[in-house]
């Protein structure tokens, strides 16, 4: 494989769910990696692996690191850039890399994820051998043979992932998740108001102001004004939708 190392802008990375062999995030691992990046910088963890196709960089290995880097507010991430061989399908090629690295990862694939990988590999044309599939998916070749018998003549099914975004730039996917987390946090703040708020009035605005000052210092007012603009825009869109319903 032709490959090189580079520092890539995170905004240029593409997260294609069809390349990722896992069915869910390990949130604790994401948080741990984010702390490492925040404390020690982009070189504190091994480079991710991406497949280059034209000006696209498809993440093959390192989804957790990429997501953690976004949460740590990094702009670039070290990557091993693998060139797509001629006449190769980019999704299948990146998926093969993802499986090979997952089989040696500290967090191995679950049995359910490995079986889903076997089913998917059996759908490739030409089909890999049982031994090759077993090597990639981390199953015994006899298990692959049994799955092959059950899958012959059936269309392969995709693993279910909630809110699957389809192919998207990783930054866009993460921004959506962060926004969802923001509103979840605001809801928790609203629910956590104590009896003192009932007596002396709602103190949520004061708490938010204190938090902005603690986070942004002298720039707190500018940040609050920017956030207000986002909310004003969201309110205008929601009102417009309601009027057209």
Buried (B, 14 or more C-beta within 10 A) or exposed (E): EEBEEBEBEBEBBBBBBBBBBBBEEEEEBBEEBBBBBBEEEBEBBEBBBBBBBEEBBBBBBBBBBBBBBBBBEBEBBBBBBBEBEEEBEBBEBBBBBBBBBBBEEEEEBEEEBBBBBBBBBBEBEEEBEBEBBBBBBBBEEEBBEEBBEEBEEEEEEEBEEEEEBEBBBBBEBBEEBEEEEEEEEEEEEEEEEEEEEEEEEEEBEEBBEEEBBEEEEEEBEEBBEEEEEEEEEEEEEEEEEEEEE
